[in-house]
Amino acid sequence: MSPRADFIIDVLTREFGELMALDPAAFRRKFRKMAASPFAFYRGSASLFYADLTSAFQDDSFLDARTSRVWIHGDLHAENFGTYMNSSGVLVFNVNDFDEAYVGPFSWDLKRFAASLALIGYSKALSDDNISTLVRAFAQSYLIELRAIAAGGDDAIGSITLDTADGVLRRVLQEARLNTRVDLLAGQTTIDDYERRFSLGDGVYEVDEVTSSLVEAAFTDYLGTLPEASRPVSTTIKDIKLRKGVGIGSAGLPSYNMLLEGHTQALENDVIIYMKQAQVPAVARWIDDDRVKAHFKHQGHRTAESQHALQAHADPWVGYTTLNGIGQLVAEVSPYAADLDWADVNEPDELLGVITDLGRAVARMHSVADDESSHDLVDFSTEEAIAAAVDKDEKGFVEHLVEFAHRYGDQAREDHQDFVDLFRNGRLPGL
């Protein structure tokens, strides 16, 4: 085996070893999904990305004491964007999935996204020049929006909503608007003796009475983590089921779905929420900051607070609790979630428009959680700090991202092939 293959085995074993031992079948499923394409591998291997950023690909350009301590998404690749209904009842297209969020270098988010653009561009047979244009557009729109926010916001574009979006992203928002709670409930539940219950099926399992009681107690504790002013009124649990195999990033982690009585007795108002075991984010293993570590009660608290910190007007259901002493994230299974499907966006001009919008969305995310928010972990203006660091050499910063995107895109494609060879030949321990 090559030294790089040994390195991949070492990183993946350190990141997933304990969970792999508990549920090897779940990780075989996860790794088969990762084997499907270089991008799928990249999505599931954030731990390898950060190991590289702190070793072979380390570069502290544009980082200082402040820009190294920004609330970041932690897994900012091109497929972690979609719609949600915010606490004001407005459909927003923005960054989603905050399981890996933490406090760290702002540029790590931008590099992870830039490399994902290179992988997507390559999969669509775009030229290197086309890919460079897309990365530059992302970086420049990020900086334009960030500076506008730093200057007071008068020239900032703002959130991507039905009022401000056009093209592909407006279509995604319109499609999300067509979704209904009734359709979501019809897909996951059935009505028996005039009452709604979860349907059993692939990945959905019954819960025994002891576990059910523990989940109900954890749910009661969760309600106390929600803001009093926006606390949802649905608090009566009608049914609980265990779910497994949810997403590439959640392999081996138990998740419980709860069916709640809606705000009326009409069955179409019922609400589905999930309680999912949270895990240590990959980026946290490479950041040595005792103040950040001490801030969070557990990983469920970190995930929930990160989402509130990074999303203006976050989902009102987002909260946290513990189950069997382990931190849990709790949130709604929203009927209004719709992801951007990159298979529908192929031509360079169309991609350019979408990626420009995503740059603005990332700028707003980075600017939300700072000294003007209710989250005191980052106590300075992030937009001002980032703008000041980049202004020293904006052209150099943009080209730095372009060069990294190509270099790491090439590395990820090579790693994907190594990973497939390791997996198919039984060289990943425990599987």
C-alpha positions as CSV (number, residue, x, y, z in Angstrom):
1,M,0.0,0.0,0.0
2,S,1.1,3.6,-0.6
3,P,1.8,6.0,2.3
4,R,-1.3,7.9,1.3
5,A,-3.5,4.8,1.5
6,D,-2.1,4.1,5.0
7,F,-2.9,7.7,5.9
8,I,-6.5,7.3,4.7
9,I,-6.9,4.1,6.8
10,D,-5.5,5.8,9.9
11,V,-7.7,8.9,9.7
12,L,-10.9,7.0,9.0
13,T,-10.2,4.5,11.8
14,R,-9.5,7.3,14.3
15,E,-12.7,9.1,13.3
16,F,-15.1,6.2,13.0
17,G,-13.5,3.3,14.8
18,E,-15.7,3.2,17.9
19,L,-18.9,3.5,15.9
20,M,-17.7,1.0,13.3
21,A,-17.2,-1.6,16.1
22,L,-20.7,-1.0,17.3
23,D,-22.4,-1.2,13.9
24,P,-20.2,-2.5,11.1
25,A,-23.2,-3.0,8.8
26,A,-24.1,0.7,9.0
27,F,-20.6,1.6,8.0
28,R,-20.5,-0.8,5.1
29,R,-23.6,1.0,3.8
30,K,-22.0,4.4,4.4
31,F,-18.7,3.4,2.7
32,R,-20.6,1.9,-0.3
33,K,-22.3,5.3,-0.7
34,M,-19.0,7.0,-0.4
35,A,-17.5,4.7,-3.1
36,A,-20.1,5.8,-5.6
37,S,-18.2,8.9,-6.8
38,P,-15.3,11.2,-5.8
39,F,-17.8,13.8,-4.5
40,A,-19.7,11.2,-2.4
41,F,-16.3,10.2,-0.9
42,Y,-15.5,13.9,-0.2
43,R,-18.8,14.4,1.5
44,G,-18.2,11.5,3.9
45,S,-14.6,12.2,4.6
46,A,-14.4,15.6,6.3
47,S,-12.0,14.1,8.8
48,L,-9.5,13.4,6.0
49,F,-10.0,17.0,4.7
50,Y,-9.1,18.5,8.0
51,A,-6.2,16.2,8.6
52,D,-4.8,17.5,5.3
53,L,-5.5,21.1,6.2
54,T,-3.4,20.8,9.3
55,S,-0.6,18.8,7.6
56,A,0.2,18.6,3.9
57,F,-2.2,21.4,2.9
58,Q,-1.6,23.7,5.8
59,D,-1.5,27.4,5.1
60,D,-2.2,30.1,7.6
61,S,-2.4,33.0,5.1
62,F,-5.2,35.4,5.9
63,L,-5.6,33.9,9.4
64,D,-5.0,35.8,12.7
65,A,-6.3,35.6,16.2
66,R,-9.8,36.7,15.2
67,T,-10.2,35.1,11.8
68,S,-9.1,31.8,13.2
69,R,-12.0,32.0,15.7
70,V,-15.1,32.4,13.7
71,W,-18.3,30.3,14.0
72,I,-18.0,28.0,11.0
73,H,-20.3,25.5,9.3
74,G,-17.6,22.8,9.4
75,D,-18.8,20.8,6.4
76,L,-19.4,23.5,3.8
77,H,-19.7,21.5,0.6
78,A,-21.9,22.3,-2.4
79,E,-24.7,19.9,-1.4
80,N,-25.2,21.4,2.1
81,F,-27.6,24.0,0.9
82,G,-31.4,24.0,0.7
83,T,-34.6,25.5,1.9
84,Y,-36.1,25.8,5.3
85,M,-39.1,27.6,6.9
86,N,-37.7,30.1,9.4
87,S,-39.3,31.2,12.7
88,S,-41.0,34.1,10.9
89,G,-42.8,31.8,8.5
90,V,-40.6,32.8,5.5
91,L,-39.1,30.3,3.2
92,V,-35.3,30.8,3.0
93,F,-32.6,29.2,0.8
94,N,-29.5,28.9,2.8
95,V,-26.8,26.7,4.3
96,N,-28.2,23.6,6.1
97,D,-27.0,20.6,8.1
98,F,-25.1,22.0,11.1
99,D,-23.9,18.7,12.5
100,E,-20.2,19.6,12.0
101,A,-20.4,23.3,13.1
102,Y,-17.8,24.7,15.4
103,V,-15.6,27.7,16.0
104,G,-12.5,27.8,13.9
105,P,-10.7,29.4,10.8
106,F,-13.2,31.1,8.4
107,S,-11.1,30.1,5.4
108,W,-11.6,26.4,6.2
109,D,-15.3,26.7,5.2
110,L,-14.3,28.5,2.0
111,K,-11.7,25.9,1.1
112,R,-14.0,23.0,1.7
113,F,-16.7,24.6,-0.5
114,A,-14.1,25.6,-3.2
115,A,-12.8,22.0,-3.5
116,S,-16.3,20.7,-3.7
117,L,-16.9,23.1,-6.6
118,A,-13.9,21.6,-8.4
119,L,-15.2,18.1,-7.9
120,I,-18.7,19.0,-9.2
121,G,-17.2,20.9,-12.1
122,Y,-15.0,18.0,-13.1
123,S,-18.0,15.6,-12.9
124,K,-19.8,17.9,-15.3
125,A,-16.8,17.9,-17.7
126,L,-16.1,21.6,-17.2
127,S,-12.7,22.9,-18.1
128,D,-10.2,24.0,-15.5
129,D,-10.8,27.6,-16.7
130,N,-14.5,27.2,-16.1
131,I,-13.9,25.8,-12.6
132,S,-11.6,28.7,-11.8
133,T,-14.2,31.2,-12.9
134,L,-16.8,29.5,-10.6
135,V,-14.5,29.6,-7.6
136,R,-13.5,33.2,-8.3
137,A,-17.2,34.1,-8.5
138,F,-18.0,32.4,-5.2
139,A,-15.1,34.1,-3.4
140,Q,-15.8,37.6,-4.9
141,S,-19.6,37.4,-4.1
142,Y,-18.7,36.3,-0.6
143,L,-16.4,39.3,-0.1
144,I,-18.8,41.8,-1.6
145,E,-21.7,40.7,0.6
146,L,-19.4,40.5,3.7
147,R,-18.1,44.0,3.1
148,A,-21.6,45.3,2.6
149,I,-22.7,43.8,5.9
150,A,-19.6,45.3,7.6
151,A,-20.5,48.7,6.2
152,G,-23.9,48.6,7.8
153,G,-25.9,46.4,5.5
154,D,-27.5,49.0,3.3
155,D,-25.9,47.5,0.1
156,A,-26.2,43.9,1.3
157,I,-28.4,41.6,-0.8
158,G,-29.8,39.9,2.3
159,S,-31.4,36.5,2.7
160,I,-32.3,34.4,-0.3
161,T,-36.1,34.3,-0.3
162,L,-38.9,34.3,-2.8
163,D,-38.7,38.1,-2.8
164,T,-34.9,38.2,-3.7
165,A,-34.1,34.9,-5.5
166,D,-34.2,34.3,-9.3
167,G,-33.3,31.5,-11.6
168,V,-32.5,28.1,-10.2
169,L,-32.8,29.1,-6.5
170,R,-36.2,30.7,-7.0
171,R,-37.4,27.5,-8.6
172,V,-36.1,25.5,-5.6
173,L,-38.0,27.8,-3.2
174,Q,-41.1,27.6,-5.3
175,E,-40.9,23.8,-5.3
176,A,-40.5,23.8,-1.5
177,R,-43.6,26.1,-1.3
178,L,-45.6,23.4,-3.0
179,N,-44.7,20.9,-0.3
180,T,-47.4,20.2,2.4
181,R,-47.4,18.8,5.9
182,V,-50.2,16.4,4.7
183,D,-47.9,14.9,2.0
184,L,-45.0,14.5,4.6
185,L,-47.4,12.7,7.0
186,A,-48.8,10.5,4.3
187,G,-45.4,9.3,3.4
188,Q,-44.3,8.4,7.0
189,T,-47.5,7.5,8.8
190,T,-50.8,5.7,8.6
191,I,-54.2,6.1,10.3
192,D,-55.4,3.3,12.4
193,D,-58.7,3.5,14.3
194,Y,-59.0,7.2,13.7
195,E,-55.5,8.0,15.0
196,R,-52.2,8.6,13.2
197,R,-49.2,6.4,13.8
198,F,-45.8,5.9,12.2
199,S,-45.6,3.3,9.4
200,L,-43.1,0.6,9.8
201,G,-40.7,0.0,6.9
202,D,-37.0,-0.1,5.9
203,G,-35.0,1.5,8.6
204,V,-38.0,2.1,10.9
205,Y,-38.3,0.0,14.1
206,E,-40.6,-0.4,17.1
207,V,-39.4,0.9,20.4
208,D,-39.9,-1.0,23.7
209,E,-41.6,0.6,26.7
210,V,-38.4,1.3,28.6
211,T,-36.8,3.1,25.7
212,S,-40.0,4.9,25.0
213,S,-40.1,6.2,28.6
214,L,-36.5,7.4,28.4
215,V,-37.2,9.2,25.1
216,E,-40.3,10.9,26.6
217,A,-38.3,12.1,29.5
218,A,-35.6,13.4,27.2
219,F,-38.3,15.2,25.2
220,T,-39.5,17.0,28.3
221,D,-36.0,18.2,29.0
222,Y,-35.7,19.3,25.4
223,L,-38.7,21.6,25.7
224,G,-36.9,23.6,28.4
225,T,-34.1,24.4,25.9
226,L,-36.5,26.2,23.5
227,P,-37.0,30.0,23.8
228,E,-40.2,30.7,25.7
229,A,-41.4,33.3,23.2
230,S,-41.3,30.9,20.2
231,R,-41.8,27.6,22.0
232,P,-44.1,25.3,19.8
233,V,-47.4,24.4,21.1
234,S,-47.3,20.7,20.0
235,T,-46.0,18.8,23.1
236,T,-48.1,15.6,23.2
237,I,-46.3,12.5,21.9
238,K,-48.5,10.2,19.9
239,D,-45.9,7.7,18.7
240,I,-42.2,7.0,18.8
241,K,-40.1,4.9,16.4
242,L,-36.4,4.2,16.0
243,R,-34.7,5.1,12.7
244,K,-31.4,3.8,11.4
245,G,-29.4,4.5,8.3
246,V,-30.2,8.2,8.0
247,G,-27.7,9.9,5.7
248,I,-24.0,9.4,5.0
249,G,-22.9,11.3,8.0
250,S,-25.1,9.6,10.6
251,A,-24.0,5.9,10.1
252,G,-24.3,3.9,13.3
253,L,-26.1,6.7,15.2
254,P,-29.6,6.0,16.6
255,S,-32.3,8.5,15.8
256,Y,-35.8,8.6,17.2
257,N,-38.8,10.1,15.4
258,M,-41.6,11.4,17.5
259,L,-45.1,12.1,16.2
260,L,-46.7,15.0,18.0
261,E,-50.3,16.1,18.3
262,G,-50.7,19.3,16.2
263,H,-52.1,22.6,17.4
264,T,-55.6,21.3,16.7
265,Q,-57.2,17.9,16.9
266,A,-57.2,17.7,13.1
267,L,-54.8,15.0,12.0
268,E,-53.2,17.0,9.2
269,N,-51.7,19.3,11.8
270,D,-49.5,16.6,13.4
271,V,-45.8,17.3,13.6
272,I,-42.8,14.9,13.2
273,I,-39.6,15.7,15.1
274,Y,-36.4,13.7,15.5
275,M,-34.0,13.2,18.3
276,K,-30.6,12.3,17.0
277,Q,-27.4,11.4,18.8
278,A,-24.9,14.1,18.1
279,Q,-21.2,13.4,17.5
280,V,-17.9,15.2,17.8
281,P,-17.5,17.3,14.7
282,A,-14.5,16.4,12.5
283,V,-13.1,19.9,12.6
284,A,-13.0,20.0,16.4
285,R,-10.3,17.3,16.5
286,W,-7.9,19.7,14.9
287,I,-8.7,22.9,16.9
288,D,-7.1,23.3,20.3
289,D,-9.2,25.9,22.1
290,D,-10.2,25.2,25.7
291,R,-12.7,28.1,25.8
292,V,-14.7,26.7,22.9
293,K,-14.6,23.1,24.3
294,A,-15.8,24.4,27.7
295,H,-18.7,26.4,26.2
296,F,-20.8,23.4,25.2
297,K,-22.5,21.0,27.7
298,H,-22.4,18.2,25.1
299,Q,-22.5,17.6,21.4
300,G,-26.3,18.0,21.1
301,H,-26.0,21.4,22.8
302,R,-23.1,22.3,20.4
303,T,-25.1,21.4,17.3
304,A,-28.3,23.2,18.4
305,E,-26.5,26.3,19.5
306,S,-24.4,26.3,16.3
307,Q,-27.6,26.2,14.2
308,H,-29.1,29.1,16.1
309,A,-25.8,31.0,15.8
310,L,-25.4,30.5,12.1
311,Q,-29.0,30.8,10.9
312,A,-30.8,34.0,11.3
313,H,-34.4,33.1,12.5
314,A,-33.6,29.4,12.8
315,D,-36.2,26.7,12.9
316,P,-38.1,27.2,16.1
317,W,-38.0,23.4,16.9
318,V,-34.2,23.2,17.1
319,G,-33.1,22.3,20.6
320,Y,-31.1,19.7,22.6
321,T,-31.3,17.1,25.3
322,T,-29.6,14.0,26.6
323,L,-30.6,10.4,26.3
324,N,-28.7,7.8,28.4
325,G,-26.2,10.6,29.2
326,I,-25.4,11.3,25.5
327,G,-26.1,14.6,23.9
328,Q,-28.9,14.7,21.3
329,L,-30.0,17.2,18.7
330,V,-33.8,17.7,18.4
331,A,-35.4,19.4,15.4
332,E,-38.5,19.1,13.1
333,V,-38.7,16.8,10.1
334,S,-39.8,19.8,8.0
335,P,-42.1,19.4,5.1
336,Y,-40.6,22.6,3.6
337,A,-37.1,21.3,3.1
338,A,-35.9,21.1,-0.5
339,D,-32.3,20.6,-1.5
340,L,-30.6,22.1,-4.6
341,D,-30.2,19.3,-7.1
342,W,-26.9,19.9,-8.9
343,A,-28.0,17.4,-11.6
344,D,-30.4,20.1,-12.8
345,V,-27.6,22.8,-13.1
346,N,-25.1,22.0,-15.8
347,E,-24.1,25.0,-18.0
348,P,-21.4,27.4,-16.9
349,D,-23.6,30.5,-17.0
350,E,-26.3,28.8,-15.0
351,L,-23.8,27.5,-12.5
352,L,-22.3,30.9,-12.2
353,G,-25.6,32.5,-11.1
354,V,-26.2,29.8,-8.5
355,I,-22.7,30.0,-7.1
356,T,-22.7,33.7,-6.8
357,D,-25.9,33.5,-4.7
358,L,-24.2,30.8,-2.5
359,G,-21.2,33.1,-1.9
360,R,-23.6,35.7,-0.5
361,A,-25.4,33.1,1.7
362,V,-22.1,32.0,3.2
363,A,-21.1,35.6,3.9
364,R,-24.3,36.1,5.8
365,M,-23.8,32.9,7.7
366,H,-20.3,33.9,8.9
367,S,-21.6,37.4,9.9
368,V,-24.6,36.2,12.0
369,A,-22.8,34.8,15.0
370,D,-20.7,37.6,16.4
371,D,-20.8,40.4,18.9
372,E,-24.2,41.6,17.7
373,S,-25.9,38.3,18.3
374,S,-27.1,36.6,21.5
375,H,-24.3,34.0,21.2
376,D,-21.3,35.2,23.2
377,L,-18.7,32.7,22.2
378,V,-17.5,35.0,19.3
379,D,-17.3,38.5,20.8
380,F,-16.2,40.6,17.9
381,S,-17.5,41.6,14.5
382,T,-16.6,38.6,12.2
383,E,-17.4,40.5,9.0
384,E,-15.1,43.3,9.9
385,A,-12.3,41.0,11.0
386,I,-12.5,38.9,7.8
387,A,-12.7,41.9,5.6
388,A,-9.6,43.5,7.3
389,A,-7.6,40.3,6.8
390,V,-8.5,39.8,3.2
391,D,-8.2,43.5,2.2
392,K,-4.4,43.2,2.6
393,D,-4.3,41.1,-0.6
394,E,-7.8,40.4,-2.0
395,K,-6.5,39.2,-5.4
396,G,-4.1,36.9,-3.6
397,F,-6.8,35.5,-1.4
398,V,-9.1,34.7,-4.3
399,E,-6.4,33.1,-6.3
400,H,-5.3,31.1,-3.2
401,L,-8.8,29.6,-3.1
402,V,-8.7,28.9,-6.8
403,E,-5.4,27.1,-6.5
404,F,-6.5,25.1,-3.5
405,A,-9.8,24.1,-5.2
406,H,-7.9,22.5,-8.1
407,R,-5.1,20.9,-6.0
408,Y,-7.5,19.4,-3.5
409,G,-10.0,18.4,-6.1
410,D,-7.2,16.3,-7.7
411,Q,-6.2,14.9,-4.3
412,A,-9.8,13.9,-3.6
413,R,-10.2,12.1,-6.9
414,E,-7.0,10.1,-6.2
415,D,-8.1,9.4,-2.6
416,H,-11.5,8.1,-3.8
417,Q,-9.7,5.5,-6.0
418,D,-7.5,4.5,-3.1
419,F,-10.5,4.3,-0.8
420,V,-12.4,2.1,-3.3
421,D,-9.4,-0.2,-3.6
422,L,-9.0,-0.4,0.2
423,F,-12.7,-1.1,0.8
424,R,-13.3,-3.7,-1.9
425,N,-10.1,-5.6,-0.9
426,G,-11.1,-5.7,2.8
427,R,-8.3,-3.4,4.0
428,L,-10.5,-1.2,6.2
429,P,-10.3,-2.6,9.8
430,G,-13.5,-3.8,11.4
431,L,-15.5,-4.2,8.1
